[in-house]
Amino acid sequence: MPRQHIYMKQKTLDGLRALVDKRRNEGASAQEANISSVGSELLEIGLRVVENLEKEKEEDGSLSLEERYKKQLLEEVTKSRQCIQVIFKMMFDITEIKSDNRYDYREYIEKFKERTSVIIEEFFPEVENRE
């Protein structure tokens, strides 16, 4: 097995030692659980994780997991919004609703925009509303 010297943070070394101690407490021998063997195992796992992440990026047009999630969320929100708009328009095309002066389609749209602005402002106070 080739040797390689590596430098790590103290916190990483402490975590590595804790894993070695845990395995020894579980009955592993000093040869099975030592800094070198556990460190090598963790490096192999980390390497596989990095390789898999790179492979996923290549397969999905170089989008990270978070970017894919955001893209899917945006797609679903957009579809939902379009469906709601169609249903809303159909509802206000019904003669009984049109003739009832208590319901004004344009008024509802304005109320929705105002409520949305309030919610957006609550979560993103530093961002100005562009609408």
C-alpha beads as a LAMMPS data file, in Angstrom:
LAMMPS data file: protein, C-alpha beads

131 atoms
130 bonds

1 atom types
1 bond types

-500.0 500.0 xlo xhi
-500.0 500.0 ylo yhi
-500.0 500.0 zlo zhi

Masses

1 110.0

Atoms # bond

1 1 1 0.000 0.000 0.000
2 1 1 1.459 3.399 -0.927
3 1 1 2.090 5.950 1.794
4 1 1 1.035 9.555 1.654
5 1 1 1.324 12.262 4.270
6 1 1 -1.743 14.459 4.634
7 1 1 -2.549 17.426 6.798
8 1 1 -5.921 17.808 8.490
9 1 1 -7.630 20.067 10.940
10 1 1 -7.495 19.159 14.604
11 1 1 -11.261 18.690 14.646
12 1 1 -10.973 16.129 11.833
13 1 1 -8.242 14.262 13.665
14 1 1 -10.321 14.272 16.855
15 1 1 -13.276 12.828 14.941
16 1 1 -11.040 10.169 13.404
17 1 1 -9.673 9.194 16.811
18 1 1 -13.219 9.027 18.188
19 1 1 -14.185 6.592 15.404
20 1 1 -11.137 4.448 16.136
21 1 1 -11.955 4.415 19.861
22 1 1 -15.587 3.552 19.159
23 1 1 -14.634 0.628 16.949
24 1 1 -12.145 -0.652 19.515
25 1 1 -14.817 -0.415 22.208
26 1 1 -17.061 -2.479 19.933
27 1 1 -14.437 -5.224 19.889
28 1 1 -12.206 -4.434 16.905
29 1 1 -8.519 -5.197 17.272
30 1 1 -5.785 -2.551 17.087
31 1 1 -4.947 -3.807 13.604
32 1 1 -8.545 -3.506 12.416
33 1 1 -9.206 -0.111 13.968
34 1 1 -6.344 2.345 13.809
35 1 1 -5.864 5.868 12.479
36 1 1 -4.475 4.598 9.175
37 1 1 -7.180 2.041 8.381
38 1 1 -10.115 4.214 9.444
39 1 1 -8.633 7.268 7.698
40 1 1 -8.136 5.257 4.512
41 1 1 -11.723 3.982 4.695
42 1 1 -13.076 7.507 5.112
43 1 1 -10.975 8.785 2.208
44 1 1 -12.339 6.019 -0.031
45 1 1 -15.910 6.863 0.967
46 1 1 -15.296 10.573 0.374
47 1 1 -13.756 9.856 -3.017
48 1 1 -16.779 7.778 -4.041
49 1 1 -19.129 10.554 -2.931
50 1 1 -17.231 13.159 -4.984
51 1 1 -17.140 10.873 -8.025
52 1 1 -20.883 10.191 -7.746
53 1 1 -21.668 13.900 -7.425
54 1 1 -19.600 14.652 -10.531
55 1 1 -21.301 11.802 -12.373
56 1 1 -24.752 13.167 -11.406
57 1 1 -23.756 16.623 -12.649
58 1 1 -22.667 15.206 -15.998
59 1 1 -25.875 13.198 -16.361
60 1 1 -28.146 16.105 -15.522
61 1 1 -26.565 18.848 -17.605
62 1 1 -24.207 19.932 -14.814
63 1 1 -26.957 20.913 -12.358
64 1 1 -26.315 20.301 -8.693
65 1 1 -28.904 18.594 -6.511
66 1 1 -29.969 21.960 -5.107
67 1 1 -30.247 23.481 -8.593
68 1 1 -32.336 20.528 -9.804
69 1 1 -34.609 20.943 -6.787
70 1 1 -35.027 24.657 -7.469
71 1 1 -35.715 23.964 -11.145
72 1 1 -38.332 21.325 -10.334
73 1 1 -39.936 23.566 -7.708
74 1 1 -40.125 26.444 -10.197
75 1 1 -41.669 24.150 -12.816
76 1 1 -44.332 22.910 -10.385
77 1 1 -45.149 26.392 -9.103
78 1 1 -45.444 27.685 -12.663
79 1 1 -47.774 24.850 -13.696
80 1 1 -49.894 25.381 -10.577
81 1 1 -50.134 29.094 -11.233
82 1 1 -51.224 28.555 -14.821
83 1 1 -53.871 26.032 -13.756
84 1 1 -55.209 28.364 -11.096
85 1 1 -55.379 31.236 -13.587
86 1 1 -57.387 29.135 -16.033
87 1 1 -59.767 27.927 -13.309
88 1 1 -60.128 31.462 -11.983
89 1 1 -60.917 32.815 -15.453
90 1 1 -63.425 30.025 -16.108
91 1 1 -65.084 30.696 -12.780
92 1 1 -65.491 34.388 -13.519
93 1 1 -66.858 33.623 -16.973
94 1 1 -69.905 32.001 -15.376
95 1 1 -72.856 34.328 -15.888
96 1 1 -74.137 34.115 -12.303
97 1 1 -70.790 35.185 -10.924
98 1 1 -70.317 37.887 -13.567
99 1 1 -73.657 39.444 -12.759
100 1 1 -73.079 39.445 -9.007
101 1 1 -71.427 42.765 -8.177
102 1 1 -69.886 41.358 -4.981
103 1 1 -67.264 39.580 -7.081
104 1 1 -64.868 41.574 -9.193
105 1 1 -62.127 39.605 -10.929
106 1 1 -59.778 42.599 -11.224
107 1 1 -60.266 43.440 -7.564
108 1 1 -59.260 39.917 -6.555
109 1 1 -56.146 40.090 -8.689
110 1 1 -55.094 43.296 -6.946
111 1 1 -55.768 41.766 -3.523
112 1 1 -53.666 38.723 -4.426
113 1 1 -50.808 40.947 -5.553
114 1 1 -50.984 42.951 -2.326
115 1 1 -51.023 39.827 -0.135
116 1 1 -48.150 38.353 -2.101
117 1 1 -46.128 41.546 -1.658
118 1 1 -46.715 41.460 2.099
119 1 1 -45.591 37.829 2.337
120 1 1 -42.528 38.412 0.142
121 1 1 -41.607 41.476 2.187
122 1 1 -41.906 39.431 5.383
123 1 1 -39.424 36.814 4.164
124 1 1 -37.197 39.099 2.071
125 1 1 -37.311 42.534 3.697
126 1 1 -34.146 43.794 1.979
127 1 1 -35.389 42.991 -1.527
128 1 1 -37.573 45.648 -3.118
129 1 1 -40.787 44.530 -4.748
130 1 1 -40.322 44.974 -8.509
131 1 1 -43.978 44.699 -9.543

Bonds

1 1 1 2
2 1 2 3
3 1 3 4
4 1 4 5
5 1 5 6
6 1 6 7
7 1 7 8
8 1 8 9
9 1 9 10
10 1 10 11
11 1 11 12
12 1 12 13
13 1 13 14
14 1 14 15
15 1 15 16
16 1 16 17
17 1 17 18
18 1 18 19
19 1 19 20
20 1 20 21
21 1 21 22
22 1 22 23
23 1 23 24
24 1 24 25
25 1 25 26
26 1 26 27
27 1 27 28
28 1 28 29
29 1 29 30
30 1 30 31
31 1 31 32
32 1 32 33
33 1 33 34
34 1 34 35
35 1 35 36
36 1 36 37
37 1 37 38
38 1 38 39
39 1 39 40
40 1 40 41
41 1 41 42
42 1 42 43
43 1 43 44
44 1 44 45
45 1 45 46
46 1 46 47
47 1 47 48
48 1 48 49
49 1 49 50
50 1 50 51
51 1 51 52
52 1 52 53
53 1 53 54
54 1 54 55
55 1 55 56
56 1 56 57
57 1 57 58
58 1 58 59
59 1 59 60
60 1 60 61
61 1 61 62
62 1 62 63
63 1 63 64
64 1 64 65
65 1 65 66
66 1 66 67
67 1 67 68
68 1 68 69
69 1 69 70
70 1 70 71
71 1 71 72
72 1 72 73
73 1 73 74
74 1 74 75
75 1 75 76
76 1 76 77
77 1 77 78
78 1 78 79
79 1 79 80
80 1 80 81
81 1 81 82
82 1 82 83
83 1 83 84
84 1 84 85
85 1 85 86
86 1 86 87
87 1 87 88
88 1 88 89
89 1 89 90
90 1 90 91
91 1 91 92
92 1 92 93
93 1 93 94
94 1 94 95
95 1 95 96
96 1 96 97
97 1 97 98
98 1 98 99
99 1 99 100
100 1 100 101
101 1 101 102
102 1 102 103
103 1 103 104
104 1 104 105
105 1 105 106
106 1 106 107
107 1 107 108
108 1 108 109
109 1 109 110
110 1 110 111
111 1 111 112
112 1 112 113
113 1 113 114
114 1 114 115
115 1 115 116
116 1 116 117
117 1 117 118
118 1 118 119
119 1 119 120
120 1 120 121
121 1 121 122
122 1 122 123
123 1 123 124
124 1 124 125
125 1 125 126
126 1 126 127
127 1 127 128
128 1 128 129
129 1 129 130
130 1 130 131
